[in-house]
């Protein structure tokens, strides 16, 4: 696993939620101004990254 690429992947996964907040709300079925619950997103991303590193979350 290339650590530099891992950092870029983590950045890309998290940054996309900020850059595409409107699309994120649509995909989650939320109204345009509704807050996004970040906790389940964070859990999913942590499990995804750790799983890719061979670590059980």
Secondary structure, DSSP 8 states (H G I E B T S, - for coil): --HHHHHHHHHHHHHHHHHTHHHHHHHHT--TT----HHHHHHHHHHHHHHHTT---
